[in-house]
Amino acid sequence: MKTSKRLFLTAAADVVVFFLLVFAAGCNKYFNEGSPAGAQKAVISDAHMTSSVDENGVPVDTIDTVATTGTWYVSAFLSNTQPNTTIRFIWYNIAGKIVEKTEFDPKGISDIYVYSSFTIPGAALEGQYHVDIIIDNDVAPTASVNFIVYCGTSSCDSSTWPCLESSSPSPVSSFP
């Protein structure tokens, strides 16, 4: 009788532990969903183009149009950073081809602006470009920022502009 009582108590304890684990997993899921502070992964918000960043990497403004020459900046706010988080910025031209890739390691620092800049090695064609921002090794972008490249003067001659076009999906290092 002692053996069967012991088996019953052991089985009852196993059932109680099982239900506690299921309950704890359910609570963890409930409290983490929809809450950046409780998320298990870094969060990107406020992704946008800016004309420049200050000495702390904070964007100075929000723009949606950039010049055909110069340096372009994309910025985003990073929160809930984990120790091994990596942020990738992938710049695309009007043809949808990759023209630049950068990677940033925030070293576990959270609640900061992160940015990537791309200096145009010539003049870009007018049109719509975009930058994908990807956390870690995700396949889908966490954020995608579209922007317009516009000359802004009547003296622009698009026939002389090199196209930000890469023949392969790797960053271009120079223009033809």
JOPE-V545853 format. One record per residue. N is the residue number from 1. OMEGA is omega in whole degrees, -180 to 180 (* if undefined). Layout:
N_OMEGA + N_OMEGA
This chain:
1_179 + 2_-179 + 3_-179 + 4_178 + 5_179 + 6_177 + 7_178 + 8_-180 + 9_178 + 10_178 + 11_179 + 12_179 + 13_178 + 14_179 + 15_179 + 16_179 + 17_179 + 18_-179 + 19_176 + 20_178 + 21_178 + 22_179 + 23_-179 + 24_178 + 25_178 + 26_179 + 27_179 + 28_179 + 29_-179 + 30_-176 + 31_-179 + 32_-177 + 33_174 + 34_-178 + 35_180 + 36_-178 + 37_-179 + 38_-177 + 39_-180 + 40_-176 + 41_177 + 42_-177 + 43_175 + 44_174 + 45_177 + 46_178 + 47_-178 + 48_174 + 49_178 + 50_-180 + 51_177 + 52_176 + 53_179 + 54_-176 + 55_177 + 56_-180 + 57_-179 + 58_-180 + 59_-178 + 60_180 + 61_175 + 62_-180 + 63_175 + 64_178 + 65_179 + 66_179 + 67_-180 + 68_179 + 69_177 + 70_-179 + 71_178 + 72_180 + 73_170 + 74_-175 + 75_177 + 76_178 + 77_-178 + 78_177 + 79_180 + 80_-179 + 81_176 + 82_-175 + 83_-176 + 84_-179 + 85_174 + 86_178 + 87_178 + 88_176 + 89_179 + 90_-178 + 91_-179 + 92_177 + 93_-177 + 94_178 + 95_180 + 96_180 + 97_-179 + 98_178 + 99_180 + 100_174 + 101_173 + 102_180 + 103_-178 + 104_175 + 105_-178 + 106_177 + 107_177 + 108_-180 + 109_-177 + 110_178 + 111_179 + 112_170 + 113_173 + 114_-179 + 115_173 + 116_176 + 117_180 + 118_179 + 119_-177 + 120_-178 + 121_180 + 122_175 + 123_-178 + 124_173 + 125_174 + 126_178 + 127_-179 + 128_178 + 129_173 + 130_178 + 131_173 + 132_176 + 133_-173 + 134_177 + 135_178 + 136_-177 + 137_178 + 138_177 + 139_-180 + 140_178 + 141_174 + 142_177 + 143_177 + 144_-177 + 145_176 + 146_177 + 147_-178 + 148_172 + 149_-175 + 150_-179 + 151_176 + 152_177 + 153_180 + 154_-178 + 155_-180 + 156_177 + 157_-175 + 158_-180 + 159_-179 + 160_-178 + 161_170 + 162_-180 + 163_175 + 164_-174 + 165_178 + 166_180 + 167_178 + 168_-178 + 169_176 + 170_-177 + 171_175 + 172_179 + 173_177 + 174_179 + 175_179 + 176_*
